[in-house]
Amino acid sequence: MADSMMSKAATMEIPISSNGDSRNLAEDDSLEQAAKIQWSLREKDLQQVMVSGPNLNETSIVSGGYGGTTEGIIPTSSIKDLRMKSRGVSIAPSQIAACRIASQSDDILCVPGSNMDYVGSNSSMAAEEATRGVAVEKFDIMKKWGLNTYKCTKQMISERFGRGSRTVDLELEAQIEVLRETKRKYENVLRLARALTNHFYSMVQTQHALGDTFADLSQKSPELRDEFGYNAETQKLLCKNGETLLGAINFFVSSINTLVNKTMEDTLMTIKMYENARLEFDAYRADLEELNMGPRDAVTMARIEAAQQQYQIHKDKYERLRSDVTIKIKFLEENKVKVMHKQLLLFHNAISAYFAGNQQQLEQTLKQFNIKLKPPGADKPSWLEEQ
């Protein structure tokens, strides 16, 4: 390339006369100076090309010989490759070109600039689709919940302000109110029975301590041995009968607690679900009535059809829960009568036998109702459990 540049500089045309003399000395000096300047500029460009090189992808070098009629175009990319090879530098293949080759396969996704990391496109797309499906499902759930909450809140406010109508089953509403009142009364009975158990337990413990004290004094007071002995035996007998009565009262409290806090509570939970279903049913009923009162265009008819479907769904749910509440209230009433008949008879017989001092009748009452007393210290863990 340097030789071609120098040959071009050497072929500068300088006018010469026929006898070889210069036409004009001043003109010769100016031409020689211009040639030197042009040569210095070309030499600088050549040095720049050899050091850093121009943009070889966009340029080419034109070479031509002295007196030649044609010029040869040398691709600069070949010069760049030769220059890089002469310096011992290897040219890395383009990552974009490699990605284009690799992308011809349908199962490989090439990401340029990431050290040729290949990621399975099918698996990534499947994961993306699954994530999108979950997000859409959650959005639909939230949308339905929000719409349902809005309708129910609107219906509830309308009922409280007397603007909206509500569905009422007078017979069922009366039974529900009776059940709630019964539960409040039974809760009071349960509270008083627990208080009686606590107080009576304290009295039994006091009698037990008093009997031990009398027995100790009978041993240490010879002159009052008999008197202290009688009282010690009496307190021990009362303590034993009191423990038997405590077993009966505890059984009574346990049965009332099961009836109030489990059986009645389960029925009240069903009643709560029924009331919520009734509110939803009235909300969608009011929505359907409002749409029926509007214009009957194509959009409105589609909305009316959707509202009719929702109305039917909530109507079926309301009727099903109303039937469940009716059945549960009926069974609860029967169960309550059986349980309370047994428990009240137990409570009466046990209390009467205890205060009458009839130990045999008290023990017979416990056997009649299959109540087994725990021996003293039964609640304490064994020595193996303590280890």
Legacy VTK file of the C-alpha trace (Angstrom):
# vtk DataFile Version 3.0
C-alpha trace
ASCII
DATASET POLYDATA
POINTS 387 float
0.000 0.000 0.000
2.930 2.342 0.780
4.479 1.629 -2.670
1.231 2.527 -4.419
0.958 5.756 -2.497
4.542 6.655 -3.347
4.038 5.824 -7.034
1.056 8.156 -7.149
3.121 10.925 -5.640
5.917 10.242 -8.154
3.568 10.508 -11.123
2.682 14.129 -10.453
2.713 15.903 -13.849
5.249 18.763 -14.042
5.261 20.690 -17.368
8.673 20.547 -19.141
9.690 22.240 -22.409
10.883 20.379 -25.482
14.499 21.115 -24.764
14.131 19.913 -21.095
14.243 23.415 -19.530
11.710 24.659 -17.084
9.082 27.026 -18.411
9.038 29.090 -15.327
11.318 28.823 -12.313
8.777 30.321 -9.898
6.116 27.927 -11.145
8.489 25.004 -10.654
9.192 26.007 -7.066
5.498 26.317 -6.269
4.738 22.965 -7.802
7.578 21.290 -5.945
6.401 22.790 -2.655
2.830 21.650 -3.335
4.094 18.159 -4.075
6.037 18.053 -0.820
2.978 19.204 1.176
0.777 16.632 -0.519
3.354 13.918 0.102
3.617 14.843 3.795
-0.181 14.713 4.126
-0.341 11.318 2.402
2.475 10.059 4.630
0.584 11.140 7.753
-2.574 9.428 6.498
-0.548 6.298 5.797
0.916 6.334 9.294
-2.543 6.759 10.778
-3.821 3.844 8.742
-0.900 1.668 9.871
-1.319 2.645 13.542
-5.057 2.750 14.153
-6.569 2.220 10.749
-9.689 3.850 9.336
-13.158 2.378 9.445
-12.190 -0.616 7.306
-15.752 -1.774 6.927
-16.673 1.384 5.011
-13.454 2.316 3.073
-11.288 0.921 0.297
-7.849 1.747 -1.083
-7.389 2.472 -4.753
-4.035 1.452 -6.222
-2.640 2.175 -9.618
0.740 1.967 -11.389
2.632 4.559 -13.332
0.933 5.040 -16.640
-1.648 2.402 -15.823
-5.027 2.617 -17.474
-6.969 0.864 -14.707
-7.017 1.051 -10.962
-7.318 -1.926 -8.575
-9.668 -1.775 -5.559
-8.317 -3.658 -2.576
-10.953 -4.591 0.099
-9.864 -3.101 3.406
-11.225 -6.044 5.345
-8.482 -8.247 3.913
-5.886 -5.625 4.867
-7.320 -5.510 8.409
-7.152 -9.273 8.697
-3.567 -9.346 7.434
-2.574 -6.562 9.804
-4.197 -8.314 12.779
-2.577 -11.639 11.862
0.821 -9.964 11.521
0.418 -8.650 15.039
-0.548 -12.125 16.360
-4.133 -11.140 17.247
-6.924 -13.624 16.604
-10.253 -12.282 15.446
-13.186 -13.568 17.523
-16.294 -14.553 15.614
-19.233 -12.209 15.887
-21.742 -13.214 18.553
-24.595 -11.796 16.520
-23.635 -13.966 13.532
-23.376 -16.997 15.796
-26.797 -16.221 17.227
-28.240 -16.004 13.729
-26.873 -19.448 12.956
-28.044 -20.891 16.251
-31.492 -19.339 15.990
-32.237 -21.539 12.987
-33.021 -24.265 15.535
-36.520 -23.959 17.055
-35.532 -25.244 20.488
-32.679 -22.866 21.275
-32.905 -19.213 22.156
-29.616 -17.293 21.782
-29.114 -14.064 23.702
-26.224 -11.916 22.314
-23.840 -10.424 24.850
-24.482 -13.113 27.462
-21.536 -15.373 26.758
-23.641 -17.512 24.463
-25.953 -18.776 27.238
-28.601 -20.931 25.660
-32.024 -21.009 27.330
-34.776 -23.434 26.425
-37.481 -21.346 24.790
-40.228 -23.913 25.341
-39.697 -24.146 29.097
-39.494 -20.381 29.515
-42.636 -19.843 27.502
-44.478 -22.515 29.500
-43.435 -20.891 32.776
-44.508 -17.501 31.491
-47.890 -18.850 30.412
-48.406 -20.523 33.808
-47.553 -17.302 35.646
-49.873 -15.330 33.435
-52.666 -17.857 34.007
-52.321 -17.646 37.791
-52.333 -13.855 37.665
-55.463 -13.791 35.498
-57.220 -16.252 37.800
-56.415 -14.173 40.879
-57.582 -11.038 39.119
-60.896 -12.688 38.227
-61.396 -13.813 41.818
-60.709 -10.322 43.146
-62.999 -8.821 40.523
-65.895 -11.126 41.436
-65.337 -10.570 45.145
-65.276 -6.806 44.714
-68.443 -6.775 42.619
-70.272 -9.056 45.056
-69.162 -6.970 48.058
-70.313 -3.776 46.369
-73.761 -5.202 45.590
-74.232 -6.615 49.111
-73.081 -3.397 50.778
-75.449 -1.386 48.616
-78.332 -3.717 49.510
-77.536 -3.620 53.228
-77.424 0.196 53.283
-80.679 0.352 51.346
-82.373 -1.949 53.871
-81.129 0.047 56.858
-82.390 3.305 55.405
-85.686 1.749 54.377
-85.142 2.182 50.653
-84.728 -1.444 49.647
-86.885 -4.519 50.141
-85.750 -7.741 51.788
-86.923 -11.333 51.673
-88.435 -12.404 55.008
-89.507 -15.865 56.219
-91.567 -14.953 59.274
-91.753 -18.468 60.715
-88.053 -19.144 60.308
-87.089 -15.710 61.640
-89.151 -16.366 64.785
-87.421 -19.730 65.339
-84.008 -18.119 64.914
-84.818 -15.440 67.457
-86.031 -18.079 69.944
-82.815 -20.039 69.449
-80.644 -16.984 70.125
-82.595 -16.163 73.257
-82.310 -19.775 74.430
-78.561 -19.703 73.876
-78.215 -16.560 75.989
-80.157 -18.165 78.844
-78.179 -21.380 78.668
-74.943 -19.426 78.696
-76.102 -17.858 81.942
-76.880 -21.310 83.383
-73.427 -22.479 82.354
-71.767 -19.472 83.990
-73.623 -20.028 87.280
-72.913 -23.778 87.258
-69.186 -23.102 86.814
-69.280 -20.611 89.666
-71.007 -23.214 91.866
-68.352 -25.772 90.936
-65.522 -23.414 91.869
-67.090 -22.451 95.187
-67.996 -26.011 96.108
-64.498 -27.193 95.205
-63.076 -24.582 97.575
-65.449 -25.785 100.321
-64.406 -29.425 99.798
-60.741 -28.454 100.022
-61.461 -26.530 103.203
-63.301 -29.503 104.701
-60.377 -31.752 103.805
-57.907 -29.441 105.528
-60.193 -29.069 108.552
-60.530 -32.851 108.898
-56.729 -33.247 108.829
-56.389 -30.588 111.512
-58.969 -32.281 113.752
-57.246 -35.637 113.344
-53.895 -34.095 114.290
-55.340 -32.409 117.350
-57.008 -35.630 118.468
-53.540 -37.180 118.654
-52.002 -34.253 120.516
-54.870 -33.502 122.916
-55.666 -36.580 125.015
-58.385 -34.812 126.966
-60.281 -33.928 123.702
-59.334 -36.955 121.654
-62.870 -38.241 121.176
-64.382 -34.864 120.284
-61.679 -34.064 117.774
-61.948 -37.589 116.399
-65.710 -37.321 115.778
-65.340 -34.041 113.940
-62.425 -35.369 111.919
-64.495 -38.354 110.749
-67.456 -36.118 109.925
-65.338 -33.733 107.802
-63.707 -36.631 105.968
-67.143 -38.084 105.158
-68.394 -34.707 103.961
-65.241 -34.311 101.890
-65.777 -37.690 100.260
-69.435 -36.937 99.477
-68.409 -33.496 98.217
-65.956 -35.024 95.777
-68.720 -37.317 94.544
-71.048 -34.348 94.091
-68.275 -32.449 92.303
-68.046 -35.295 89.805
-71.752 -34.997 89.070
-71.639 -31.189 88.767
-68.613 -31.337 86.481
-70.455 -33.781 84.220
-73.442 -31.436 84.182
-71.238 -28.437 83.290
-69.448 -30.369 80.547
-72.725 -31.435 78.933
-74.168 -27.902 79.036
-70.934 -26.519 77.566
-71.122 -28.984 74.675
-74.739 -28.109 74.015
-74.183 -24.337 74.100
-70.750 -23.848 72.557
-70.775 -26.651 69.990
-74.276 -27.788 69.039
-75.999 -24.414 69.260
-72.974 -22.591 67.872
-72.895 -24.877 64.828
-76.553 -24.111 64.143
-75.934 -20.376 64.558
-73.034 -20.561 62.071
-75.410 -22.099 59.541
-77.893 -19.319 60.313
-75.194 -16.732 59.652
-74.445 -18.323 56.288
-78.171 -18.295 55.562
-78.427 -14.579 56.366
-75.470 -13.792 54.106
-77.072 -15.830 51.316
-80.318 -13.954 51.842
-78.501 -10.607 51.529
-76.751 -11.720 48.314
-80.015 -13.017 46.907
-81.776 -9.709 47.573
-78.842 -7.754 46.128
-78.894 -9.655 42.825
-82.695 -9.580 42.791
-82.650 -5.783 43.104
-79.994 -5.602 40.386
-82.137 -7.688 38.038
-85.226 -5.586 38.754
-83.285 -2.412 38.026
-82.082 -3.765 34.685
-85.590 -4.879 33.723
-86.829 -1.341 34.240
-84.264 0.099 31.789
-84.145 0.113 27.970
-84.043 -3.139 26.050
-81.146 -2.749 23.641
-78.625 -5.452 22.712
-76.137 -4.550 25.448
-78.828 -4.353 28.111
-80.315 -7.679 27.087
-76.925 -9.348 27.488
-76.572 -7.806 30.945
-80.095 -8.905 31.863
-79.314 -12.475 30.824
-76.118 -12.497 32.944
-78.002 -10.970 35.894
-80.727 -13.598 35.516
-78.143 -16.367 35.767
-76.570 -14.839 38.886
-80.008 -14.343 40.391
-80.890 -17.996 39.869
-77.571 -19.161 41.355
-78.039 -17.092 44.526
-81.689 -18.052 44.767
-80.788 -21.748 44.793
-78.103 -21.100 47.404
-80.549 -19.158 49.575
-83.228 -21.842 49.409
-80.720 -24.606 50.147
-79.387 -22.821 53.250
-82.906 -22.009 54.414
-83.746 -25.701 54.273
-80.536 -26.547 56.169
-81.372 -24.037 58.900
-84.889 -25.399 59.301
-83.625 -28.969 59.657
-80.846 -28.030 62.074
-83.180 -26.051 64.309
-85.556 -28.998 64.453
-82.820 -31.479 65.361
-81.299 -29.045 67.837
-84.586 -28.710 69.666
-84.943 -32.483 69.928
-81.364 -32.926 71.070
-81.693 -30.117 73.599
-84.744 -31.721 75.220
-83.003 -35.101 75.547
-79.771 -33.692 76.908
-81.388 -31.313 79.395
-83.824 -33.950 80.630
-80.923 -36.207 81.546
-78.695 -33.484 82.967
-81.403 -31.841 85.083
-82.385 -35.197 86.570
-78.738 -35.876 87.401
-78.264 -32.463 88.996
-81.418 -32.776 91.119
-80.689 -36.298 92.396
-77.051 -35.522 93.187
-77.779 -32.311 95.080
-80.679 -33.906 97.007
-78.640 -36.951 98.020
-75.661 -34.860 99.108
-77.570 -32.455 101.354
-79.680 -35.302 102.695
-76.491 -37.059 103.716
-77.468 -40.153 101.766
-74.134 -41.434 100.533
-75.579 -44.576 98.963
-78.140 -42.652 96.910
-75.401 -40.243 95.752
-73.195 -43.065 94.580
-76.184 -44.750 92.939
-76.937 -41.542 91.033
-73.421 -41.522 89.578
-73.735 -45.153 88.552
-77.086 -44.448 86.945
-75.566 -41.837 84.651
-72.298 -43.750 84.083
-70.124 -41.156 85.781
-66.730 -42.385 86.927
-64.789 -40.415 89.477
-61.083 -39.944 89.006
-58.985 -41.207 91.912
-56.953 -38.637 93.834
-53.759 -37.733 91.994
-54.992 -39.084 88.657
-54.344 -35.740 86.974
-50.701 -35.731 88.039
-48.185 -37.084 85.491
-46.496 -40.373 86.270
-42.849 -40.546 87.284
-42.024 -41.864 83.798
-43.638 -38.830 82.140
-41.795 -36.516 84.499
-38.497 -38.063 83.419
LINES 1 388
387 0 1 2 3 4 5 6 7 8 9 10 11 12 13 14 15 16 17 18 19 20 21 22 23 24 25 26 27 28 29 30 31 32 33 34 35 36 37 38 39 40 41 42 43 44 45 46 47 48 49 50 51 52 53 54 55 56 57 58 59 60 61 62 63 64 65 66 67 68 69 70 71 72 73 74 75 76 77 78 79 80 81 82 83 84 85 86 87 88 89 90 91 92 93 94 95 96 97 98 99 100 101 102 103 104 105 106 107 108 109 110 111 112 113 114 115 116 117 118 119 120 121 122 123 124 125 126 127 128 129 130 131 132 133 134 135 136 137 138 139 140 141 142 143 144 145 146 147 148 149 150 151 152 153 154 155 156 157 158 159 160 161 162 163 164 165 166 167 168 169 170 171 172 173 174 175 176 177 178 179 180 181 182 183 184 185 186 187 188 189 190 191 192 193 194 195 196 197 198 199 200 201 202 203 204 205 206 207 208 209 210 211 212 213 214 215 216 217 218 219 220 221 222 223 224 225 226 227 228 229 230 231 232 233 234 235 236 237 238 239 240 241 242 243 244 245 246 247 248 249 250 251 252 253 254 255 256 257 258 259 260 261 262 263 264 265 266 267 268 269 270 271 272 273 274 275 276 277 278 279 280 281 282 283 284 285 286 287 288 289 290 291 292 293 294 295 296 297 298 299 300 301 302 303 304 305 306 307 308 309 310 311 312 313 314 315 316 317 318 319 320 321 322 323 324 325 326 327 328 329 330 331 332 333 334 335 336 337 338 339 340 341 342 343 344 345 346 347 348 349 350 351 352 353 354 355 356 357 358 359 360 361 362 363 364 365 366 367 368 369 370 371 372 373 374 375 376 377 378 379 380 381 382 383 384 385 386
